[in-house]
């Protein structure tokens, strides 16, 4: 068995990572393998792996800078580090050459959000088209905004994920971590309207496409873009922006950052702290627009 296959089995069985995460790890590792092949080195042979040093890995990183953003390079480097630490654990090498590499400083991007008025326009105004699909999309957007869900979490919901009596939903997030979230009344009402119009289905999924199969992430993206264009709202907004809007609007209303972290399912508080920047940017914009002397030029 090749060493890369052993590494993949380790990620799947011992680390219990999701298929999507394992695929991402192996994709990054294959990119390193393609680079090393140009130097006559393979990643499936123990003797070859032992010849890889920090200088060679630095050349690999320098090569990545040609076509990748720093965030992508940081992710690929993380995958490489995990691989070489596994090689150390297996006794293939004594120390990991990847541990001597510095992670590129990541660009700081503020999450894209809709204002409260824009969210109201998206969720309150009637649309044109098939009634079942309209009710489905409205329930989708209401639920993402009500609970701060990732779009992948939303399309993965089953009927039995909901406790309608207690207005709760059980969500399976990243790393197969489960969290139970409160569901707002507006989202519950929209969801009930959709399910009543949709009728019974042998598929356990909540959100179905026009063929009766589970809805995909890509379909949600298309539906949102179409809806935004109909309403004259920013068309570059993604479904993930509804999750960002959920967090930002809670923070603006005085919600505790730790509580928002739990609702979003963030492993680290530092990830949630991005929203404090968004909130401050919003406050600055309001100040500039409203304060009588914020933009007044003082004549000498």
Buried (B, 14 or more C-beta within 10 A) or exposed (E): EEBBEBBBEBBBEEEEBBEEBBEBBBEBBEBBBEBBEEEEBBBBEBEBBEEBEEEBBBEBBEEBEEEBEBEEBBBBBBBBBBBBBBBEEBEBBEEBBBEEBEEBEEEEEEBBBBBEEBBEBBBEEEBEEEEBBBBBBBBBBBBBBBBBBBBBBBBBBEEEBBEEEEBBBBBBBBEEEEBEBEBBEBBBEBBEBBBEBBEEEEEEBBBBBEEEEBBBBEBBBEBBBBBBEBBEBEEEBBBBBBBBBBBBBBBBEEBEBEEBBEBBBBEEEEEBEBBEBBBEEBEEEEEEEEEEEEEEEEEE
